[in-house]
Amino acid sequence: MYKTARLSILLSSFLFVFAGALKAQQVSQTDEEKAYNKVVTQRAVKITAVLNISDSLKADRITGIIADQYKALNQIHDQAKAEIKAVREKYSSDKAAAEEKVKVVENERRGRLYMQHAEYLGKLHAELSAAQVDKVKDGMTYGVFPLTYNGYLDMLPNLTEAQKTTIRAMLFEAREHAMDAGSSEEKHGWFGKYKGRINNYLSAAGYDLNKESKAWQERLKAAKEKPKK
C-alpha cells in the first residue's frame, strides 16, 4: 500500500512537471507567434502606406491581406522544411531515395505557393488598381524590379523598345517568384537568376556588358563629381 501511494505521488509530480513544461512551451510559442505577427504587420503597414489610400478602413483591410499573405507563405515554407528534414532523416542511408522524396515535397510546395499566389492577387485586385498592386509587389520584393529595370535603361540608353519589353517581362516574372520566397536571400536570388538570363539575352544581341557596365560606372562617377551650379 505504501509503495502504491508513493508511486501515485511520483506519478502526480511527474504529470505536474510535464504539464508545467508543456504550458511554458505553449507560452513561448505564443510569444514567438506574437512577435512574428507584429513584424509582418509592420511590413504590411509600410507597404500599404505608399498606396495613398484615404479610406482608413480600406487601408486596414489591405494591411490585413498583406500580413495574412506573409503568414500563409511562412506556413507553407515551414511545413516544407519540416517535411524535407523528416525525409532526409528517414532515408539517411539512401541518398537517391531521399532526393526523390524531397522532389515530391518541393513539387507540393510549388503547387501550394501557386494557389496561394493566385488567391492573394485576386484579393488585391478586388480592392486596388493595377498600379497599386504593382506597388504592393515591389514592396514585398524591396523594389528590386524598378531599380534593376531603370539601371538597365541608364546603362544601355540605346535599347530598342522590343528589348525593353523583353527585359521588363523577365523582371516581372522574377518578381512574381520573389514575392513567394521565404527569405530575403531567396528573393534576391530569384532576381539574380533572371538578371543572368537578361545578360545572356543582351550579350546575344551584341552588347558587351562588361564594357557597358564600366562606361556606365564612369558616367555615374562623373555626374557625382560634377560641381553643382
N, C-alpha and C positions, 0 to 999 in steps of 0.2 A: 504493500500500500504506500509505504514511504517512497519507494522507487517510482511508483506511478505518479505520485504527487510531484516529485522532483522533476520527472520528465515533462509533466504538464507545465510546470513553471518555466523550464528551459525552452519549451516549445513556444510558450506565450512571449517570452523575452525575445526569441528569435523573430517571431512574427512582428513584434513591436518595432524591433530594429529594422527589419526588412521594409515594413510599411513606412518608417521614417525616411529610409534611404530612397524609396520609390517616390515619396512625396517631394523630397528635396530635388530629385532628378526632374520631376514634373515641373516644379517651380523654376528650376534652371532652364528647362526647355521653353517654358512660357516667357521667361525674361529674354531669352535669346530670340524668340519669335517677335516679341515686342520691339526689341532693338532693330531687328531686320525690317519689320513693318514701318518703323519710324524712318529708317534710311530710304526705303523705296518710296515712301510717301513724300519725303523731302525732294527726291529726284523728280517725282511726278509733278510736284508743285512748281519746281523750276522750269520744267518743260511747258507746263500749262501757262505760266506767266508770259511767255513770249508770243502767245496766241492772241493776246489783246481781246479777251472775252469780257465784255462788260457785265453780263449776267452772272452774278456770283454763284447762283445755284447751278448753272450750266458749267461754270468753271470747276466747281466741286465735283460734278459728275465726271468730267473729263479727267480730273486728277485721280478719281477713284478707278476709272477704266485703265489708266496707265499704270497705276500702282498694282492693280489686280493682275495686269499682264506680267509685270516683273515677278510677282509671286507665283503665277502659273508656270512661267519659264523656269524659275528656280526649282519648283517641284519636279518638273519633267527632267531637268538635268540631274538633280539629286537622286531621283529614282534610278535613272540610267547608270549613274556612277555606282550606286549600291549594287545593282544587278551585275554590272561588269566585274566588280570586286568579288562578288559571290561566285561568278562563273570561273574567274581565274583561280580562286581558291579550290573550287571543286575539281577543276581539270588541271591542277598544277603539274601533274605528271604527263599530261598530253597537250602539248602546246598547240598542235594543229586543231584538235577538238575545241580547245579554249578559244582560238581565234574565230572559228566558225560560229560558236555560240555568241561571241562578242559582236560579230557582224549582225546577227539576228537582233540583238539588243539595240545596236546603233540604227538599224532599219526601223525598228519600232519607235525609237526616239525621233527620228526624222519624220515619221508619219504623224506622231503626236504634235511635233512642232509645226508641221504644215497645217494641221487642223486648227491649232491654237492661233497661228498667224492669221489665217483667213477669218476666224471668228473675231479676233481683235480688230482687224482692219474694217470689218463690217460694222462694228460698234463705233469706230472713229468716224467713218464716212457718214453714218447716220446722224452725227452731231456736228461735223466740221466740214469746211470747204476742202477741196483737193490741196490747195496751198497750205492750209493749216495742218492737214495730215502729213504733208511733206516736212513741216517744221517739227512735228512730233517724232517722225522717223529720224530726222537729223539730231534731235535732242537725245534720242536713245543711242545714237552712234557717234556722239561727240563732234558732230558737224564735219566729219571727215569727207563726206561726199562733196559738198560745195567747195571746201578748201582744196581738195585734190583736183576737182574739175577746173576751178579757177587757176590753179597752179599750172595745169597743162596749157590752158589758154594763154597765160602770161609767158610761159617758157617757149611756146610754139605759136606765135601770132599769125602764122600763115596756114594754119589748119583749115581744111575745107569744111563746109557745112556738113558734108557726109561723115567726115572724120570726127567732127564734134559730136554728131548724133551717136556714132558708134561708141565713143568714149563715155558719153552720158549713159547710154544703155548698159554698158558694162559696170559702171559705178552704181547705177540704180540696182542692178542685180546683186552687187556686193552688199549694198545697204540692206536689202531685204534679208539676206543671210545673216548679216551682222546684228540686226535687230533681235534675232532669236538666240544669239550666242550667250553662253553662260558666264563670260568674264570679259574684262576689258581687253586682255591679251587676245582672246579668241575673236573679239570684234575687229581689232586691228589686223588680226591675221587674215580675216576674210578680205579686207581692203588690200592687204599686201598681195594676196593671191591674184586678185583681179588687176591690180596695177602691173603685175608681171605679164598678164595677158595683154593689157593695153600697150605695154612697152614692146612686146613681140609684134603686135599689130602695127605699131608705128615704125618699128625697125623694118618690117616687111614693106612698108610704104616708102622707104628710102630715107627715113630720119636717122641721123647719127645722134642718139640720145645722150651719149657721154659728152659730145661736143656741144650739143644744145644746152645741156644742163650746166656745163661750165660757163658758157656765154651768158646764160640767164643769171647765174650767181654773181657774175661780174657786173651785170646791169643793175642788179639789186644793191650791190655794194656801192656802186657809183651813185645811185639815186639816194642812198642813205647818207653818203658823204657830201652830197651836193649842198652847198650853203643855202639857207632859206633867205628869200628876199624880204 
